[in-house]
Amino acid sequence: MPCINYAFRFPGDVCRFAFWQYPQIDVNQSIHTHVFHEVFWVEEGEGVHVINGERRRLFPGLLVLIRREDVHGFSAARKGQFVRFANFAFACELWERLRRRYFTGDSRGGGNGNGGGGANGNGGSGGGWFAEKDHRKREFELDAAQLERLRAMAHDLEAGARDALSAEAFLAGVMALLVNVQHSRQALPEWLSIACKRIQKPEHFRGGTAELARLAGRSPEHVAREVQRLLKKTPTDILNEARMTYAAHELNTTAREIIDIAADCGLENLGHFYKIFRRRFGVTPHRYRKHAYAAPDLRLAGG
């Protein structure tokens, strides 16, 4: 069985970031272990992740923490298709520094955590992170907005150095994101959580905030009060975040015209679309796309 030991690009590097793409293969061909920890998340396609002898499903938005001790491999789910994911591999000492700083005395830093994110999102905030032996508790299902925040952090990492400072900032950001994923799921009533998830689909964008209320099964006034109370936002904020998350994904993964993406978002006024997008991401859609296409380091595995 191969044991991977990355040769980092420069002497000061402590991590490696790349995009990997697997076709459907005999998953046993890709089984390996390594001398580092990993964080990976699925960008496109569906696949199979065999980890420590168990087959797990891969799908877009799934984030997985991989321990140095894990034995795992990948394959796309179907012939003629691919599963594509981003992978952050880093020296184990980096996690140990973060663990001592933030998780001492917390079940997330030790091996006895009995909570966990889980791909179903029902776990508490006591997941064991890289000390958790149960790999199922190291799976986290992200919604579109959370995935876009993760991509933004990855863009910063990809564009910068692979030194300890950059790697630690990225890993700390991932941990904070996972904590917030768990807390937000605990805090929101089910009807609002479901509505916020459904409104992220583009077929609902044209309906505006009235569509959010319809999806919630509550009056617009009640939705507005609860969104303000629980999220400190307005329904318009929720809708525009969903629109811009979709727009960013389309800019990131397709060559579609910006005006067509804006129309999908229910924003016929292109100037208004640009204004909202820039307020969210700090750059114009054109510059965002230019940066996105320059960033990925795509590798084909198993081909």
C-alpha positions in Angstrom: 0.0 0.0 0.0 1.5 3.4 -1.0 2.3 5.8 1.8 2.3 9.4 0.5 4.9 11.8 1.9 4.4 15.1 0.0 7.5 17.0 -1.0 6.4 20.5 -0.4 7.3 23.1 -3.0 9.7 25.2 -0.9 11.7 24.6 2.3 9.4 26.7 4.4 6.2 25.1 3.2 4.1 23.1 5.7 1.1 22.4 3.5 0.0 21.6 0.0 -3.3 22.6 -1.7 -4.5 21.1 -5.0 -7.7 20.1 -6.9 -8.0 16.4 -7.7 -10.3 14.6 -10.1 -11.0 10.9 -10.2 -12.8 8.9 -12.9 -14.6 5.6 -12.0 -11.8 3.2 -11.2 -11.3 0.1 -9.0 -11.1 2.0 -5.7 -8.5 -0.5 -4.5 -6.1 1.1 -7.0 -6.2 4.4 -5.1 -6.0 3.1 -1.5 -3.2 4.8 0.3 -2.1 6.2 3.6 0.1 9.2 4.4 2.2 11.0 7.0 0.1 14.1 7.2 -3.5 15.2 8.0 -5.9 16.4 5.2 -9.0 18.4 4.7 -10.9 17.8 1.5 -14.3 18.9 0.2 -16.2 17.8 -2.9 -16.7 20.5 -5.6 -18.4 18.5 -8.4 -19.7 15.0 -9.1 -20.5 12.0 -7.0 -18.2 9.3 -5.9 -17.1 6.7 -3.4 -14.7 7.2 -0.6 -13.4 4.0 1.0 -12.0 4.9 4.4 -10.7 2.4 6.9 -12.6 -0.4 5.1 -16.0 1.4 4.9 -17.5 2.8 1.7 -18.9 6.4 2.1 -20.7 8.5 -0.4 -19.1 11.6 -1.9 -21.3 14.5 -3.1 -20.9 18.2 -3.6 -20.6 20.2 -0.4 -19.3 17.3 1.7 -16.2 18.2 3.7 -14.1 15.5 5.3 -11.3 15.6 7.9 -8.6 12.9 7.3 -6.2 11.8 9.9 -2.7 10.6 9.3 -3.7 7.1 10.4 -6.5 6.8 7.9 -6.3 4.4 5.0 -8.5 5.6 2.1 -9.1 5.9 -1.6 -11.5 7.4 -4.1 -13.5 6.7 -7.3 -16.2 8.4 -9.2 -19.6 6.8 -8.7 -20.4 6.1 -12.4 -18.5 5.2 -15.6 -17.7 8.2 -17.8 -18.1 10.7 -14.9 -15.7 12.3 -12.5 -15.7 13.4 -8.9 -13.6 16.6 -8.3 -12.5 17.8 -4.9 -10.1 20.2 -3.3 -7.5 18.9 -0.9 -5.5 20.6 1.8 -2.7 18.4 3.1 -0.6 19.7 6.0 2.0 18.8 8.6 0.5 17.2 11.7 2.4 19.6 13.9 0.2 22.4 12.5 -2.9 20.9 14.0 -1.2 20.2 17.3 -0.4 23.9 17.7 -4.0 24.8 17.0 -5.3 22.1 19.3 -3.2 23.3 22.2 -4.2 26.9 21.6 -7.9 26.5 21.2 -9.1 23.0 22.2 -7.2 22.1 25.4 -9.8 20.5 27.7 -12.3 20.4 24.9 -13.6 17.1 23.5 -12.6 18.4 20.0 -9.0 18.3 21.0 -9.0 14.9 22.6 -9.8 11.4 21.5 -13.0 11.0 23.6 -15.3 13.4 21.9 -18.7 11.9 21.6 -20.3 14.5 19.4 -19.5 15.2 15.8 -20.7 16.9 12.7 -21.6 13.9 10.7 -22.8 14.2 7.1 -26.3 14.5 8.3 -25.5 17.6 10.2 -27.2 16.4 13.4 -24.1 16.2 15.6 -23.2 18.7 18.4 -20.2 20.9 18.6 -18.1 18.3 20.4 -16.8 16.6 17.3 -13.3 15.2 17.8 -11.8 16.9 14.7 -8.5 15.1 13.9 -8.4 13.2 17.2 -11.8 11.6 16.5 -11.3 7.9 15.6 -14.8 7.5 14.0 -14.4 8.8 10.5 -18.2 9.3 10.2 -18.0 12.0 12.8 -15.4 13.8 10.6 -17.8 14.4 7.8 -19.7 17.7 7.5 -22.3 18.7 4.9 -22.0 22.4 4.0 -24.7 24.5 2.4 -23.9 26.7 -0.6 -23.1 29.8 1.5 -20.7 27.9 3.7 -19.1 26.2 0.7 -18.5 29.6 -0.9 -16.9 30.9 2.3 -14.6 27.9 2.2 -13.7 28.6 -1.4 -12.9 32.2 -0.6 -10.4 31.1 2.1 -9.0 28.5 -0.4 -8.5 31.2 -3.0 -6.4 33.2 -0.5 -4.4 30.2 0.3 -3.8 29.3 -3.3 -2.7 32.8 -4.2 -0.3 33.1 -1.3 2.5 31.2 0.5 2.4 27.7 1.9 4.2 28.7 5.0 3.1 28.1 8.6 1.2 31.4 8.9 -0.9 31.0 5.8 -1.6 27.3 6.5 -2.5 28.0 10.2 -4.9 30.8 9.1 -6.6 28.5 6.6 -7.0 25.6 9.0 -8.2 27.9 11.8 -10.8 29.3 9.4 -12.0 25.8 8.5 -12.4 24.9 12.2 -14.3 28.1 12.9 -16.5 27.4 9.9 -17.3 23.9 11.2 -18.1 25.2 14.7 -20.5 27.8 13.1 -22.1 25.1 11.0 -23.0 23.1 14.1 -24.1 26.1 16.1 -26.3 27.5 13.3 -28.1 24.2 12.9 -28.8 24.0 16.6 -30.1 27.6 16.8 -32.5 27.8 13.9 -36.0 26.4 14.0 -36.5 23.6 11.5 -38.9 25.6 9.3 -36.4 28.5 8.9 -33.4 26.2 8.4 -35.3 24.4 5.6 -36.4 27.6 4.0 -32.9 29.1 4.0 -31.6 25.9 2.4 -34.3 25.8 -0.3 -34.0 29.5 -1.2 -30.5 28.8 -2.4 -31.8 27.0 -5.5 -32.0 29.4 -8.5 -35.6 28.5 -9.4 -36.7 30.4 -6.2 -34.7 33.6 -6.8 -37.2 35.5 -9.0 -39.9 35.1 -6.3 -38.0 37.5 -4.0 -38.5 37.6 -0.2 -42.1 36.5 -0.7 -40.8 33.2 -2.0 -38.7 32.8 1.2 -41.9 33.3 3.3 -43.7 30.8 1.1 -41.0 28.2 1.5 -41.1 28.8 5.3 -44.8 28.4 5.5 -45.0 31.6 7.6 -46.2 35.1 7.0 -43.6 37.6 5.6 -43.8 39.6 8.8 -43.1 36.6 11.0 -40.2 35.5 8.8 -38.7 39.0 8.9 -38.9 39.1 12.7 -37.4 35.7 13.2 -34.6 36.2 10.7 -33.7 39.5 12.4 -33.9 37.9 15.9 -31.9 34.8 15.1 -29.6 35.8 12.3 -29.4 39.6 12.7 -30.3 39.8 9.0 -33.2 40.8 6.8 -35.0 38.4 4.3 -33.4 40.5 1.6 -30.0 39.7 3.0 -30.8 36.0 3.0 -32.0 36.1 -0.6 -29.1 38.2 -1.9 -26.5 35.9 -0.1 -28.1 32.9 -1.9 -28.1 34.7 -5.2 -24.4 35.8 -4.9 -23.4 32.3 -3.7 -25.0 30.9 -6.9 -23.4 33.6 -9.0 -20.0 33.0 -7.6 -20.3 29.2 -8.3 -21.3 29.9 -11.9 -18.4 32.3 -12.4 -16.1 29.8 -10.8 -17.1 26.7 -12.8 -18.6 27.9 -16.1 -17.9 30.3 -19.0 -21.5 31.6 -19.1 -22.1 35.2 -19.8 -22.4 37.4 -16.7 -25.6 38.9 -17.9 -27.2 35.4 -18.1 -26.0 34.6 -14.6 -27.5 37.8 -13.3 -30.8 36.9 -15.0 -30.8 33.5 -13.2 -30.4 35.4 -10.0 -33.6 37.3 -10.7 -31.7 40.5 -11.3 -32.4 42.0 -14.7 -30.6 45.2 -13.8 -27.0 44.3 -14.5 -25.7 47.4 -12.5 -27.7 46.3 -9.5 -26.2 42.8 -9.8 -22.7 44.2 -9.9 -23.3 46.3 -6.9 -24.6 43.4 -4.8 -21.8 41.1 -6.0 -19.1 43.6 -5.2 -20.6 44.3 -1.8 -20.4 40.6 -1.0 -17.0 39.7 -2.5 -15.2 43.0 -2.7 -14.5 42.6 -6.5 -16.5 42.8 -9.7 -17.9 39.5 -11.2 -15.3 39.8 -14.0 -12.4 40.1 -11.6 -13.7 37.3 -9.5 -13.9 35.0 -12.5 -10.4 36.0 -13.7 -9.0 35.1 -10.3 -11.0 31.8 -10.1 -9.7 30.6 -13.4 -6.1 31.4 -12.5 -6.2 29.6 -9.2 -6.9 25.9 -9.5 -4.1 23.4 -9.6 -6.1 20.5 -11.1 -4.7 16.9 -11.0 -6.1 13.8 -12.6 -5.9 10.8 -10.4 -6.3 7.2 -11.5 -6.5 8.0 -15.2 
